[in-house]
Amino acid sequence: MVKKNFMVIALDGGAASGKSSTAKILAKQLNLLHVDTGAHYRTIAFILLKNDIYPSNHELIVNKLKNFKIGSMIEGRDILMTINGVLLGQDDLRSPLVNQNVSSFSAVPEVRHFLLEYQRSQVEFAAKNGFDGLVMDGRDIGSIVLPKANFKFFLEADPATRYSRRALQGHQDAIVARDQLDSSRTTAPMVCASDAVRIDTSHLTLEEVANHILAIILNY
Ligand code: C5P
């Protein structure tokens, strides 16, 4: 059973638009569980690549998924996905090879289908574990994963700003190429849901973005 005032927030947006960092601030301020669905796709991509399976090897992907058992670990307000008991570190999840291939893996319908129920089950998990709600970030959260979310936001920023954010984090990332693949795939493309609030974060600090969202939520 989900409590009456339990809050579900969908936070979508392109690569390096500041979704996860913003979600972490919201999670702290509002006692929410934070689910980073990008990390789910990155985990799958890393393990498949490690097994020499590439996005074009459709049959091998489908077979491998049958042997993947999803689990979870809680770290503060973050829930982290494990596959067959393995939790990957940030260096692996954000490696250049994963950045290069993740969008092609995430366009495979079976990969999306494999993760969907797990992602949706996080609402119940958050409710049962004492959180006042959940904030989930990704590309299709407001449109497909949690279409009934209480609040939906879509973060945008100009490519130059996003490239410099990634460079500051020390990562190499083909941001525009990923966005293009993510928004043009057939299954659950990246989209700003029709009832989402669009926020351009190009000239805002993280705190300003979070405060803007908090003001909308708290004044609702
Ligand atoms: O958010 P992040 O940049 O870590 O996501 C990595 C990739 O995972 C995206 O480029 C996209 O291909 C995929 N993804 C997705 N749907 C989501 C979240 C991420 O397709 N809900």
Residues whose N, C-alpha, C, O or C-beta is under 5 A from the ligand:
A	BS01	C5P	A15 T37 G38 A39 Y41 V102 S103 S106 D137 G138 R139 D140 R178 D182
